[in-house]
Structure formats: structure tokens, C-alpha cells
């Protein structure tokens, strides 16, 4: 299973880790996924979507 948000489809990004000698090593930055139940269905949702779901629920 891919590390992607089930709601927005956002996934991991690539970044460069730089050593003291400025050698670039590519690394993957994963998004913060949480298991949440949305409308009775268990989904893996990013924290950005959880925040927006709470804001929509308030209004």
C-alpha cells in the first residue's frame, strides 16, 4: 500500500540531504498519515486533511 492520503492523494516528496562536504544524497520525506474513520470508513488521512475536516465540521 502506497503512503498516500486517501482523501487528497498527497504523497511523499524528495529532498536532498547535504553532508559537510556538500554531497547530495536524495531522501524521501513522507507525509504525516493517520488512520481515521471518516463517514464509517477507516482511511489513511494526512494531518492537513484532518485539520480541514475539523474546520468544515465547526461551520
Backbone torsions as a table, in degrees:
resi	resn	phi	psi	omega
1	UNK	NA	132.6	-177.6
2	UNK	-73.9	155.0	177.5
3	UNK	-89.9	75.4	179.4
4	UNK	-131.2	152.1	176.6
5	UNK	-73.6	132.6	-179.7
6	UNK	-73.3	-19.7	-179.6
7	UNK	-90.5	-53.8	-174.1
8	UNK	-100.8	-15.4	178.8
9	UNK	81.9	8.0	180.0
10	UNK	-68.9	139.4	-178.9
11	UNK	-126.8	-162.9	-177.9
12	UNK	-79.7	158.5	178.5
13	UNK	-119.1	164.2	177.7
14	UNK	-103.5	143.0	-179.4
15	UNK	-141.2	163.7	-179.7
16	UNK	-107.7	125.0	171.4
17	UNK	-91.3	127.7	-177.5
18	UNK	-108.3	130.2	177.7
19	UNK	-83.7	-179.8	179.8
20	UNK	-62.6	-32.3	178.8
21	UNK	-88.9	12.4	175.6
22	UNK	67.6	24.6	174.9
23	UNK	-78.7	131.6	-176.9
24	UNK	-90.3	129.5	173.1
25	UNK	-124.0	121.8	-178.4
26	UNK	-74.4	135.9	177.0
27	UNK	-132.6	161.3	-179.1
28	UNK	-108.0	130.9	177.5
29	UNK	-103.2	113.2	-178.6
30	UNK	-85.7	148.2	177.7
31	UNK	-80.9	161.7	-177.2
32	UNK	-84.1	98.3	-179.2
33	UNK	-97.7	138.6	178.0
34	UNK	-128.2	144.7	175.5
35	UNK	-83.9	117.1	-178.8
36	UNK	-132.0	150.2	174.8
37	UNK	-97.2	117.2	-179.4
38	UNK	-120.7	117.9	-178.6
39	UNK	55.6	38.3	177.2
40	UNK	81.6	4.3	-180.0
41	UNK	-117.2	130.6	179.8
42	UNK	-81.7	121.7	-176.6
43	UNK	-128.3	158.1	169.5
44	UNK	-97.1	113.3	-171.6
45	UNK	-123.2	140.6	177.2
46	UNK	-75.5	157.5	-176.2
47	UNK	-66.5	-26.1	176.9
48	UNK	-65.1	-40.4	178.0
49	UNK	-71.1	-35.8	178.3
50	UNK	-62.8	-40.8	178.8
51	UNK	-64.1	-42.8	-178.8
52	UNK	-71.4	-31.7	176.6
53	UNK	-65.4	-39.1	177.8
54	UNK	-66.0	-38.6	179.5
55	UNK	-66.4	-39.3	179.0
56	UNK	-68.5	-33.2	-179.7
57	UNK	-70.5	-32.0	-179.8
58	UNK	-68.9	-36.6	-176.1
59	UNK	-93.0	NA	NA
